[in-house]
Amino acid sequence: MVVNNQWKCISSYITDPDLPTGLEQKNVIIQRDRFGYGLTVSGDNPVYVLSVREGGAAHRAGININDQIIKVR
């Protein structure tokens, strides 16, 4: 859901093999800029980030390629 040009999402990504699931959860808010959100996604439950535009809105919010988006509000 997009509210006031913001995309609120919870993103999980592989960060630590010592964690039980190998995933660390983070919450991010992506502020759309004049070029959009700056990412391409694919899949359905979970959704994976395929690309992130360097310097774009998603990049500035800390989204990385291969992140899993598990919830969007």
C-alpha positions as CSV (number, residue, x, y, z in Angstrom):
1,M,0.0,0.0,0.0
2,V,1.3,3.5,-0.8
3,V,0.4,6.3,1.5
4,N,1.5,9.9,0.9
5,N,4.3,8.6,-1.5
6,Q,5.6,6.2,1.1
7,W,5.9,2.5,0.8
8,K,6.0,0.9,4.3
9,C,7.5,-2.6,4.2
10,I,9.2,-5.1,6.4
11,S,12.2,-6.6,4.7
12,S,14.1,-9.7,5.8
13,Y,17.5,-10.8,4.4
14,I,20.2,-13.3,5.1
15,T,22.7,-11.8,7.5
16,D,23.8,-14.3,10.1
17,P,24.1,-18.1,9.8
18,D,24.0,-18.4,13.5
19,L,20.4,-17.1,13.7
20,P,17.8,-20.0,13.7
21,T,16.4,-19.0,10.4
22,G,19.5,-17.3,8.9
23,L,17.3,-14.1,8.5
24,E,17.3,-10.8,10.2
25,Q,14.2,-8.7,10.1
26,K,14.2,-4.9,9.6
27,N,11.5,-2.3,9.1
28,V,12.0,0.3,6.4
29,I,10.0,3.2,4.9
30,I,10.8,4.0,1.3
31,Q,10.1,7.6,0.4
32,R,9.3,7.7,-3.3
33,D,11.4,10.3,-5.2
34,R,10.8,11.8,-8.6
35,F,12.1,8.5,-10.2
36,G,9.8,6.2,-8.2
37,Y,10.8,3.7,-5.5
38,G,14.0,2.6,-7.1
39,L,13.6,-1.2,-6.9
40,T,12.3,-4.1,-8.9
41,V,10.6,-7.1,-7.2
42,S,9.4,-10.5,-8.2
43,G,7.6,-13.5,-6.7
44,D,4.7,-14.1,-4.4
45,N,5.1,-14.9,-0.7
46,P,7.9,-14.1,-0.3
47,V,8.6,-11.3,-2.7
48,Y,12.3,-10.9,-3.6
49,V,14.1,-7.7,-4.6
50,L,15.6,-8.2,-8.0
51,S,17.3,-4.9,-8.4
52,V,17.9,-1.7,-6.5
53,R,18.8,1.6,-8.3
54,E,22.0,3.0,-6.8
55,G,21.2,6.2,-5.0
56,G,17.5,5.6,-5.4
57,A,14.8,5.7,-2.8
58,A,15.1,2.0,-1.9
59,H,18.9,2.2,-1.8
60,R,18.7,5.1,0.6
61,A,16.3,3.1,2.8
62,G,18.7,0.2,3.1
63,I,17.1,-2.3,0.7
64,N,19.5,-4.7,-1.0
65,I,19.2,-7.2,-3.9
66,N,17.8,-10.5,-2.7
67,D,16.1,-9.0,0.3
68,Q,12.7,-10.7,0.9
69,I,9.8,-8.4,1.4
70,I,7.4,-10.2,3.8
71,K,4.9,-7.5,4.5
72,V,3.8,-4.2,3.0
73,R,1.5,-1.7,4.7
